[in-house]
Amino acid sequence: MTVKEFLFLPFVKSLWISLGIVIVFLIFRKLLVKIVMGILGKVTKKTKSDLDDRFVEILRKPARILMTFTVLFIAFRLLDFEGLFATTTISKMHQVSTLLFRSLVIILIFNVIYQMTDKSHLLFDEFFKIFDVEVDPLLVPFVSKIIRLLLFFITVAIVSSEWGFDVNGFVAGLGIGGLAFALAAQDTLSNTFGGAVILTEKPFTIGDWIVVNDVEGTVEDINFRSTKIRKFDKSIVTVPNSTVAKSNIINYSKRDIRRISYNLKVKMNTPLTSMKAIVDGIKEMLIDHPGINNETIFVHFNDLGESSYDVFLYFFTDTSVWSEYLALKEDTNFKILEILDRHDVALAVPLKEIKMDQTTSL
């Protein structure tokens, strides 16, 4: 066979045509992608939403991959294999190439959706705006991870179906595997469901001042496994979500007031007129104080103690912020001491019985 005859064989001619298409595409690929993305970009700039801009940004890489494999698929299908392989073999080759191409398209489509549900949360923000739904921002990452997991299994199921695998068996296998996984990771699943309970019921959110069991501090992070609480000594305590979900939670940030309550003990030799004066003076001071809540103020001569007259004080500050609360408590203490000084009333000193051994040895 001469070189001329070889060059004009059907397969060789189709090979040259296919290579020519691929080479031309590779030369102009960047320009083609730029033109397509430019057209889409101009369209999305006319809209008020940022979602379509994000979509075009995500679409850039998958579109380039899809264009490349589309050209390669077309070039492969243009190859004339007659005379080189049997008809059945050629048919199988075409079938496999079609399945590969279809699988790639499915994966790319789901990849774009997968990336749209990432940490930017633009897809969820737009969805909630359309349906006028208010959702705690902490819930969005949780929903995002669930959707991404479902997308992965859906993609695997669809691609498996394309290749002729029994999807029902695959789903059943997932059920058995899920059961085995659940048995092997009970603590992890318990913490995950605990996190779901926290995010849906919202007993607290990031930044809240809470008490869980014996841990008190500010919530810094809530994730699938645990809740991180920064104590007032600046240390971080990581509490498993399963523990948090089962515990009684005190959320001080949910209240706008904070209680002050104690017994003021004064000397038992305090005259009756002075007792009435300090009780009335303290009550008047608390009512007039700009930082004290006027709804609940109790100041009463409450008890005749063993070594003191006890004045019961029960009132609330107008703030729950720790530093502001301490400042108000300090200010009321100073004012109460001024009232006591004004009426020449002294605080009681607890009496202590001192026993002395009077026997001495010489």
Secondary structure as GFF3:
##gff-version 3
##sequence-region A 1 362
A	DSSP	alpha_helix	3	7	.	.	.	ID=ss1
A	DSSP	alpha_helix	10	45	.	.	.	ID=ss2
A	DSSP	alpha_helix	51	78	.	.	.	ID=ss3
A	DSSP	alpha_helix	87	116	.	.	.	ID=ss4
A	DSSP	alpha_helix	122	130	.	.	.	ID=ss5
A	DSSP	alpha_helix	139	162	.	.	.	ID=ss6
A	DSSP	alpha_helix	167	184	.	.	.	ID=ss7
A	DSSP	alpha_helix	186	201	.	.	.	ID=ss8
A	DSSP	beta_strand	209	212	.	.	.	ID=ss9
A	DSSP	beta_strand	215	222	.	.	.	ID=ss10
A	DSSP	beta_strand	226	231	.	.	.	ID=ss11
A	DSSP	beta_strand	236	240	.	.	.	ID=ss12
A	DSSP	alpha_helix	241	246	.	.	.	ID=ss13
A	DSSP	beta_strand	249	251	.	.	.	ID=ss14
A	DSSP	three_ten_helix	252	254	.	.	.	ID=ss15
A	DSSP	beta_strand	258	266	.	.	.	ID=ss16
A	DSSP	alpha_helix	272	288	.	.	.	ID=ss17
A	DSSP	beta_strand	292	304	.	.	.	ID=ss18
A	DSSP	beta_strand	309	317	.	.	.	ID=ss19
A	DSSP	alpha_helix	322	342	.	.	.	ID=ss20
###
